Amino acid sequence: SSSSPWVFNEFPSFVAEDSRRFISQVTGNLYVSKVQPSDVGSYICLVKNTVTNARVLSPPTPLTLRTDGLMGEYEPKIEVHFPLSVPAARGVTVRLECFALGNPVPTITWRKMNGNIPKKARLRKSQAVLEIPNVQLEDSGTYECKAENPRGGTAFKGYLQVYTFPQWISTINDSQLDSGDQLHWECKATGKPRPTYRWLRNGEPLTPQSRVEMVNGELIIQKVQQADSGMYQCVAENKYGAIYCSAELNILASPPVFSPNPVRLIATLGKDMLLGCRPRASPKPRVTWRRGDRRIQPSRRIINSSRSDEGNYVCRAENQFGSAEMTAMLWVKEAMRVDLSPSRVEVTVGESVVLSCRVSHDPSLDVTFQWLLNQQPLNFQQEGGHFEYTQTVSITLFGYYMIPRPPGPPGVVIVEEITDTTATLSWSGGVDNHSPISSYNLQARSPFSLGWQTLRTDPEPVTGDMESAMAVELNPWVDYEFRVVASNAIGTGDPSTPSRGVRTKEAVPSVAPANVSGGNGRRHELVISWEPVSEEFQNGEGFGYIVAFRANGTRGWKEKMVTSADSTTYKYRDETFPPLTPFEVKVGVYNNKGDGPFSGVVTVYSAEGEPREAPSEVKASSTSSSEIKVTWRPPNPGPGRPRGYEVSYWKDSEQEESGKRKKTAGNETSMALTGLEGNRVYLITVRGFNSIGQGPASTASTAKTRKDREYPPANLVWIQEGTNVSLNWDPVKSKDNESDVIGYKVLLSQEGRVHNQVVRTITPSAVLSLPEGGTYIIEVRAVSEGGEGATSSQVRVLTSSELWNSLSYWSIN
């Protein structure tokens, strides 16, 4: 990274940024709005690498002031602005630049269209930079910067699109499968835009085949083979990045092998018994049972066990790699019965209670008792504990009290079925904590929700005896996680662990674009605009817009497809329709599932275009040696109406390209050109302009500025009375080609000193009060709008104590 300050005249004197001066960190350029004499000097661009601290200096660039006139006031022109589309990763700091030239110096303001600028945003560099730290998805939108001064205003809009790199929700793990099994791997990621998926095997792209299916992050391989073994990668990517997760698939191939430990089975008299045989083998072996020489067909289940079923049973397992056998010894015993079990009791703190348990069992078997409290084994050896286990197979509790509390979290939430707008969920009930569960709430979260949201359900409400319900009114093609919260009379408990992430099925879009409007554009253009539909409501892949329009009074609609989901504008050009033609317009939506709804019909007018006629009757007349007044008539009414006028003017000795331009603040039909040179011929043209562009210029008119004053004041007469001097002179008369006299300037200086005292007057007379003791020189000049004229003859006046009470009269012709 690097930074680009500018050096003024010599290092390390840096240019200070303010409302007039701006350094773009995008282009590195220095911009100055309304140059002042203090800006004259030499400028050097300094580029510094912030990592290596290496610096590079550009050659000096001199800035000088032109002497051929002053720049008049003009409306703002945005010279630096952020792009029309600004992509930004979530979490970064976004800086939007906007700086305008103008005289007076423009003021910059910002706003977010259809929303508020985030509160965390800051304005930097005299409001020329809008800085948004830690930008989030909700900060996306259209931002506008506006530059204004008393001469007018202009604006620029651009769209901030906040994106996120893909992030894993679920990844794949190493798998070992038997030959012939099915492989099912699923990887899921979030991101904006929504990520797509592809698969690699041993670094090479995996392609769909008869046994291989890849859909939305799922990989299914039917009847795996040894050749399917290898290292697999799931790739989730959007246009801003890609992420990878890896897992190894190992296809097992081995003959059956049994554990060497002897197998002893006990069946309960009168009950069914299932013979278990689980050898290690790949692929899964074919298993058969026999007892002695008799084969047990076809089931491994012994029905209604009796003493005659006791004996040895042989399991044989075989696959294409070999075979093995295992012998299991079966005994049949009397069933165990609970004769006395603990019952529900409520006790007060400090009381003792005895819970008893008594069983009947086969005398050949030993019995082990285990006591649980709230599904956790009791520790009778714990020091300081208040539980005692006695030899009479009972339990004593000291100070045991059941305090009702809100329920514990429900068990694992399973998504049984998913459609485009519903999800069927099941769960297992949690601990009720001594107060029956009365109801369950189903909750969900998605990339578009603010945390967990309670869902509508079917049935509603979900009562405490239920462990399954359907969540309804979901949005199609959205990733959801679900959880369940239980409530009882005491309160609401902790939520369950979230379910695995699932995506609802795709569906036809159901939300139409909002705020359909349009207008502006160049001649013969129809510009249609709308607010884009949020990704949350696009409902599927391949989302886009259908723009439909027809001229008022016609029957058939023209339809144009806009394939970008982020688009906000469509332009249609047709040379045949005239300006300001009214059109009926509507904008619809579609995706791969089909066409969705259209917006309501609105009327949009085709562009009126830039002005097509030049102003007429352009007249220019000189009012002084530095000013010309220009008047004109506007073009005939019709499309392409001017919103203002631009006057171009240049000296007859110059080319038009080197001249100056000045715009009206509104629709005025006159303008005063100031700061001109005296006794010069100027050529002047006028053209109209609007938001689309400029119209043609009028034929050039000419005007000559008046001459500066050539003759000085004459017949200067003065009367001295002590230190007071009264002056009179003949009025200066203007000639036809000279500027009118607007007053006089009397200059007083003491002999031997350069400092002047200036007295201004609008009449051909003045009274001066001179300090005592010195010789003074007096001069008079006429003043017009073009400046000062020639100087009169000098008057020398002596003030002294001898002249204090004397009266002198002098005149100079």
C-alpha positions, -999 to +999 in steps of 0.1 A: +000+000+000+011+036-005+001+072+004+004+102-019+009+136-001+019+166-021+049+188-013+045+226-017+077+244-029+101+224-008+102+192+014+088+188+041+062+215+035+031+195+026-002+208+011-028+212+038-062+198+027-093+219+034-126+227+016-106+242-014-079+215-017-083+178-019-059+149-025-075+117-039-061+085-024-076+067-054-059+087-082-032+105-062-042+137-079-043+171-061-075+192-068-079+229-060-113+245-061-110+283-067-073+290-070-059+319-048-027+339-051-013+320-021-015+288-041+011+300-066+043+279-063+059+246-072+041+212-064+058+178-060+040+145-057+055+123-030+046+086-031+055+065-001+052+027+003+039+022+038+054-013+040+090-006+029+089+032+036+105+037+002+097+072-012+096+085-048+093+123-057+078+135-090+094+164-110+082+198-098+050+211-114+047+250-113+014+267-107+011+303-120-017+328-121-029+340-155-029+378-160-055+380-187-084+384-164-103+371-134-123+338-134-160+346-127-183+327-104-195+294-118-216+264-106-200+233-091-185+206-113-178+172-096-142+164-105-136+134-083-163+108-075-165+071-065-175+045-092-210+038-103-207+004-086-185+000-055-180-037-044-167-041-008-161-071+014-181-072+046-161-059+076-137-036+057-137+002+058-152+018+027-142+053+017-163+071-009-146+102-024-165+132-039-149+166-046-161+195-068-146+225-084-165+258-083-165+295-074-175+301-046-161+269-032-189+242-032-203+225-001-205+187-002-234+168+013-242+131+014-273+109+016-283+073+011-312+068-012-342+050+003-326+048+037-303+065+062-265+068+062-252+043+088-247+060+122-211+046+123-202+065+092-179+095+094-172+125+071-136+133+064-116+160+045-142+188+047-170+163+039-152+152+007-149+116+020-177+094+034-160+067+055-180+036+066-161+013+090-169-024+094-193-023+065-222-048+067-247-063+042-274-038+054-251-009+044-255-018+007-275+008-014-273+038-035-253+067-021-254+103-034-230+132-030-242+167-038-220+197-045-237+232-041-228+268-042-248+300-048-244+294-086-261+260-086-256+224-077-248+190-091-249+154-078-235+119-084-249+086-074-233+052-071-242+018-057-224+002-028-226-036-030-213-053+001-203-089-005-190-117+017-164-143+009-177-179+011-176-194+046-182-230+055-214-241+073-206-278+070-177-297+055-169-333+046-150-359+067-129-390+058-150-420+049-144-457+047-170-476+027-175-512+016-173-519-021-209-515-034-220-490-007-234-455-015-212-424-007-232-393+003-211-362+012-226-327+016-208-294+020-225-261+026-212-225+026-227-190+030-216-159+010-229-130-010-234-136-039-245-171-030-217-196-036-217-223-062-201-257-058-178-280-077-159-312-068-123-324-073-109-359-070-071-361-067-069-325-079-089-332-111-124-319-118-151-345-110-178-348-137-213-363-134-216-399-146-241-427-144-231-434-108-219-399-098-244-371-090-235-336-079-262-311-068-259-279-047-229-291-026-240-327-024-219-356-039-236-390-043-217-420-057-238-452-061-222-486-057-186-474-049-157-493-064-120-495-056-113-470-084-134-444-065-108-442-037-089-410-034-087-375-020-118-354-027-122-316-024-155-296-023-150-261-037-174-233-027-169-201-047-184-168-057-169-141-078-149-128-049-132-159-037-132-197-032-127-220-002-119-257-001-125-286+022-110-321+018-117-357+028-103-391+018-125-419+006-112-454+013-129-484-002-124-514+020-117-549+006-110-578+031-123-613+040-145-618+071-127-618+105-144-626+139-132-615+173-113-643+190-132-638+223-159-664+231-195-653+225-220-661+252-257-651+248-285-651+274-321-653+263-351-646+285-375-675+289-406-669+267-391-640+248-377-637+213-340-637+208-319-622+180-286-639+172-260-613+165-231-619+140-209-589+131-176-599+115-152-573+101-153-576+063-155-556+031-177-557+012-204-568+036-205-606+038-233-630+033-242-645+068-258-679+075-265-697+109-266-734+118-271-755+150-252-787+147-258-799+112-292-781+109-292-748+091-314-720+106-335-705+078-343-678+070-342-657+101-316-653+129-345-647+154-355-674+180-392-671+188-405-677+223-373-690+238-373-722+258-348-744+277-346-766+245-331-737+226-299-737+248-267-748+230-240-738+205-249-719+173-224-713+144-224-682+122-207-684+088-197-652+069-183-651+034-176-626+006-155-627-026-123-625-005-129-654+018-150-669+047-149-674+085-170-690+113-179-681+149-196-702+176-220-686+201-232-703+233-268-696+242-284-699+277-321-694+285-329-678+319-360-668+339-371-632+333-363-605+359-393-587+374-396-554+394-417-562+424-414-528+441-403-495+423-399-459+435-430-437+434-433-400+430-431-381+463-428-344+473-409-335+505-400-304+524-364-293+529-349-311+559-371-342+556-357-377+549-372-401+524-366-437+515-369-449+479-372-487+476-366-511+447-372-549+449-368-575+420-373-612+414-347-629+391-332-662+380-311-676+409-282-684+386-277-647+378-264-619+399-282-585+400-266-551+401-286-520+410-279-485+397-297-453+408-300-422+387-310-386+396-322-365+367-306-391+343-272-388+360-257-417+381-256-411+419-222-411+436-227-427+471-190-423+479-190-386+475-176-369+507-203-347+524-230-362+502-265-367+515-273-400+497-269-434+514-271-469+498-281-497+522-276-535+521-314-539+520-314-525+485-329-492+493-318-455+492-320-428+518-320-391+509-315-363+534-328-328+526-341-337+491-366-312+476-380-311+440-380-274+429-399-268+397-379-249+371-382-240+334-377-270+310-343-282+298-334-279+261-352-303+238-331-330+221-316-331+186-338-313+160-341-333+128-354-318+095-376-346+082-389-329+051-382-296+033-403-279+006-401-244-008-420-228+021-422-254+048-400-276+069-412-306+089-392-309+122-390-335+149-372-335+182-371-354+215-385-338+247-361-325+273-363-327+310-395-310+323-378-301+357-408-311+378-434-289+358-450-305+327-440-290+293-470-270+280-458-258+246-429-257+221-418-227+200-400-234+166-374-209+157-352-203+126-324-181+114-311-173+079-284-151+064-311-124+061-326-126+096-316-106+126-308-135+149-334-162+157-370-156+147-401-174+160-419-193+132-456-199+123-464-236+126-489-262+116-505-271+140-505-239+161-498-239+189-474-269+193-484-285+226-461-301+251-471-336+242-459-332+206-425-339+192-431-330+156-445-300+137-443-281+104-427-247+101-447-227+075-443-194+056-406-198+049-389-181+020-379-204-009-342-210-018-330-197+016-305-214+040-321-220+074-311-235+107-339-245+131-341-250+169-369-257+194-376-241+228-398-256+255-420-238+280-439-248+311-458-230+339-426-217+354-411-201+322-393-208+289-362-230+289-329-230+270-332-237+232-321-270+216-289-273+196-295-259+161-303-284+134-280-289+104-283-261+078-308-268+050-320-248+020-356-246+011-366-257-024-367-232-053-400-216-064-412-191-088-405-155-075-434-139-056-421-104-050-422-077-077-398-048-080-407-017-061-406+021-070-407+016-108-401+050-125-379+065-152-373+095-174-343+116-184-318+100-208-307+112-243-330+120-272-351+090-284-343+070-252-368+055-228-351+050-194-369+027-169-356+022-134-366+002-103-354-010-069-337-044-071-353-074-054-333-086-024-316-120-027-339-132+002-369-130-022-353-142-055-365-177-047-341-196-070-312-196-095-313-176-127-331-146-112-337-116-135-362-090-146-388-087-174-392-050-185-425-045-203-436-013-220-459+001-246-468+035-259-500+049-245-530+038-266-513+008-281-522-029-274-491-051-274-464-050-248-427-051-257-408-073-232-370-072-226-351-096-203-325-082-179-305-111-167-285-094-138-302-096-104-285-064-093-297-043-123-317-012-116-321+004-150-330-005-186-326+019-216-346+014-248-337+035-278-359+041-309-354+069-334-391+068-344-408+080-312-408+118-304-396+133-272-418+131-241-438+102-255-458+087-226-453+049-221-471+024-198-443+005-180-442-025-156-413-046-144-416-083-135-393-110-122-383-145-132-360-174-123-353-209-135-386-220-121-407-196-141-421-161-143-432-142-112-455-112-107-452-078-124-452-045-106-481-021-110-483-001-143-468+034-142-464+061-168-429+070-179-420+096-205-393+092-231-365+116-228-370+152-241-333+153-249-309+182-250-319+217-263-323+216-301-324+253-310-300+281-302-312+313-284-321+341-308-317+379-309-284+378-290-273+414-282-241+426-265-233+461-254-204+476-234-212+493-201-177+501-191-141+494-199-143+460-181-180+449-185-203+439-213-240+432-209-255+403-230-292+397-236-311+370-257-344+354-264-350+318-254-357+291-281-392+284-291-412+262-266-409+225-271-390+193-261-354+199-250-363+229-229-332+247-215-327+246-177-301+274-181-277+291-205-240+292-211-223+323-225-189+318-242-167+349-248-133+355-262-112+384-276-111+388-314-074+381-314-079+347-298-095+313-308-128+304-293-113+274-275-091+297-254-121+318-243-141+317-211-176+303-203-201+314-177-235+298-169-267+313-156-280+302-122-314+295-138-334+305-168-323+342-169-320+357-204-293+382-196-258+382-181-231+407-172-196+397-183-170+413-159-133+415-155-127+423-192-099+443-208-106+479-218-109+490-255-111+453-267-135+436-292-151+404-278-170+377-296-199+362-277-222+331-282-251+317-261-263+282-259-290+264-238-283+234-216-303+209-194-295+178-174-290+158-207-265+181-224-260+213-244-278+227-274-263+245-304-246+279-300-260+311-314-243+331-341-214+350-325-221+387-316-195+413-310-190+441-286-161+464-277-153+475-242-149+511-235-115+528-233-098+536-199-097+573-190-070+592-208-073+628-195-065+640-160-085+665-139-077+701-149-077+736-134-068+724-100-074+753-074-066+752-037-070+775-007-047+770+023-058+782+057-032+771+082-031+733+080-064+730+062-064+728+024-096+731+002-093+717-033-115+722-064-111+711-101-130+709-133-153+678-136-139+652-161-163+645-189-165+610-205-163+604-243-187+580-260-162+552-260-150+558-224-163+545-191-184+569-170-166+587-142-179+575-108-157+596-086-122+609-078-092+598-058-070+624-039-035+612-031-015+629-003+021+621+005+047+639+026+079+648+007+106+623+013+082+594+022+065+568+001+034+563+023+003+577+007-029+588+023-060+584+000-092+605+001-121+594-021-149+618-033-177+617-058-176+655-064-148+676-080-137+690-046-121+679-013-109+693+020-077+680+035-064+685+071-025+684+071-003+679+101+018+710+111+054+712+100+061+696+066+059+698+028+031+677+012+024+667-024-012+664-036-025+646-068-060+639-082-072+611-105-106+603-120-121+569-112-144+548-135-156+512-135-126+504-157-101+517-132-082+550-125-074+576-151-043+598-156-029+619-127-033+657-124-004+681-120+012+680-085+004+705-058+031+713-032+018+726+002+040+738+031+026+738+066+045+757+094+038+778+124+044+810+104+015+800+081-009+790+109-029+822+108-023+831+071-046+825+041-031+814+008-049+810-026-033+791-055-043+776-088-028+755-115-041+754-150 
